[in-house]
């Protein structure tokens, strides 16, 4: 054999042995994968994700239960309101309207009002707002000689409010020094 063929065969054998050795190392490391540092983090993230999913499921179930309780209580409340309306209707049919008017409201004004004294000392007179349309209507009916229950029926204003308007009118008239109409 010639020296150059021996050298070529020797180099080929070295190259083949190197190739086989590196492929053997790769195949050996492939069967036992190395754990990368990110695997631990990935596992932790997966665990947290599973925990959150479980918590979300529990919260969803809890919200369904609470919603059911609220619906039940709302239905019960509506039922009680219907029952109350029925009872009110029965009572209003059974109970007659009173023929006598409600007791009159007596308004007593203090002669000595500290706020009025303060305003008088300051040289100011307390001014009342102009009477509303309701007040004018009540006063007009009173000037016609109607009593408070009749004014209340005619104007549709509650009798207590009519009596209050008339008492205020009487007080304003007394302040002004004139006599009020009945």
C-alpha positions in Angstrom: 0.0 0.0 0.0 1.1 3.3 -0.7 1.6 5.9 2.0 -0.9 8.3 0.8 -3.7 5.7 0.8 -2.7 4.6 4.3 -2.9 8.3 5.4 -6.3 8.8 3.7 -7.7 5.7 5.3 -6.3 6.7 8.7 -7.9 10.2 8.4 -11.2 8.7 7.3 -11.2 6.4 10.4 -10.5 9.3 12.7 -13.2 11.4 11.1 -15.7 8.5 11.3 -14.8 7.9 15.0 -15.3 11.6 15.8 -18.7 11.6 14.0 -19.8 8.5 15.9 -18.6 9.8 19.2 -20.5 13.1 18.8 -23.7 11.4 17.6 -23.5 8.9 20.5 -23.2 11.8 23.0 -26.2 13.6 21.4 -28.3 10.5 21.5 -27.3 9.8 25.1 -28.2 13.3 26.2 -31.5 13.2 24.3 -32.7 10.2 26.3 -32.2 12.1 29.6 -33.3 15.7 28.9 -31.7 18.4 31.0 -34.1 20.5 33.1 -33.9 24.1 32.1 -34.3 26.8 34.7 -37.5 28.0 33.0 -39.2 24.7 33.6 -39.6 25.4 37.3 -41.2 28.8 36.6 -43.4 27.3 34.0 -44.6 24.7 36.5 -45.2 27.4 39.1 -47.2 29.4 36.6 -49.3 26.3 35.7 -50.0 25.7 39.4 -51.1 29.2 40.0 -53.3 29.1 36.8 -54.9 25.9 38.1 -55.5 27.5 41.5 -57.1 30.5 39.8 -59.3 28.4 37.7 -60.5 26.5 40.7 -61.1 29.8 42.6 -63.1 31.1 39.6 -65.3 28.0 39.6 -65.9 28.3 43.3 -66.8 32.0 42.9 -69.1 31.3 40.0 -70.9 28.7 42.1 -71.2 31.1 45.0 -72.6 33.8 42.8 -75.2 31.4 41.5 -76.2 30.5 45.1 -76.4 34.2 46.1 -78.4 35.1 43.0 -80.8 32.2 43.8 -81.3 33.4 47.3 -81.9 37.0 46.2 -84.4 35.8 43.6 -86.2 33.8 46.3 -86.3 36.7 48.7 -87.5 39.1 46.0 -90.3 36.7 45.1 -91.3 36.5 48.7 -91.2 40.3 49.1 -93.4 40.7 46.0 -95.8 38.1 47.4 -96.0 40.0 50.7 -96.6 43.3 48.9 -99.5 41.8 46.9 -100.9 40.4 50.2 -100.6 43.8 51.8 -102.3 45.5 48.8 -105.2 43.0 49.0 -105.6 43.6 52.8 -105.5 47.4 52.3 -108.1 47.1 49.7 -110.3 45.0 52.0 -109.9 47.4 54.9 -110.7 50.4 52.7 -113.9 48.7 51.6 -114.8 47.7 55.2 -113.9 51.0 56.9 -116.3 53.8 56.2 -115.0 57.3 55.5 -115.3 59.5 58.7 -118.2 61.9 58.5 -116.7 64.3 61.0 -113.6 66.2 60.0 -110.3 65.5 61.5 -109.4 67.4 64.7 -108.4 70.9 63.9 -104.7 71.9 63.9 -104.2 74.8 66.3 -101.1 76.9 65.5 -99.7 78.9 68.3 -97.1 81.5 67.4 -94.6 82.6 69.9 -94.9 86.3 70.6 -91.3 86.6 71.3 -89.3 85.0 68.5 -85.5 85.5 68.9 -85.0 85.6 65.2 -87.6 88.3 64.7 -86.0 90.4 67.6 -82.6 90.0 65.9 -84.0 91.1 62.6 -85.8 94.1 64.2 -82.6 95.1 66.0 -80.8 95.0 62.7 -83.4 97.3 61.2 -84.7 94.6 58.8 -88.2 93.4 58.5 -88.8 89.7 58.0 -90.5 89.3 54.6 -92.7 86.4 53.8 -92.6 84.8 50.3 -95.5 85.7 48.0 -98.5 83.3 48.5 -98.7 80.4 46.0 -101.7 79.7 43.8 -102.8 77.0 46.3 -102.7 79.6 49.2 -104.7 82.1 47.1 -107.3 79.5 46.2 -107.7 78.4 49.9 -108.0 82.1 51.0 -110.6 82.8 48.3 -112.7 79.9 49.4 -112.4 81.0 53.0 -113.5 84.5 52.1 -116.6 82.9 50.5 -117.4 81.7 54.0 -116.5 78.0 53.6 -115.2 76.1 56.6 -111.9 74.1 56.3 -113.5 70.7 55.6 -115.5 72.2 52.7 -112.4 74.0 51.4 -110.5 70.7 51.5 -113.2 68.8 49.6 -113.6 71.5 47.0 -109.9 72.2 46.4 -108.6 68.6 46.8 -106.1 69.8 49.4 -105.8 67.8 52.6 -107.7 69.4 55.5 -104.5 69.7 57.7 -102.8 71.7 55.0 -106.0 73.9 54.6 -106.0 74.6 58.3 -102.3 75.4 58.3 -102.7 77.9 55.4 -105.6 79.6 57.2 -103.7 79.8 60.5 -100.7 81.3 58.7 -103.0 83.8 57.0 -104.5 84.7 60.4 -101.0 85.2 61.8 -99.9 87.4 58.9 -103.1 89.5 59.3 -102.4 89.9 63.1 -98.9 91.1 62.3 -100.2 93.6 59.8 -102.8 94.8 62.3 -105.8 94.0 60.2 -108.6 91.5 61.0 -108.6 88.3 59.0 -111.7 87.1 57.1 -113.3 83.9 58.6 
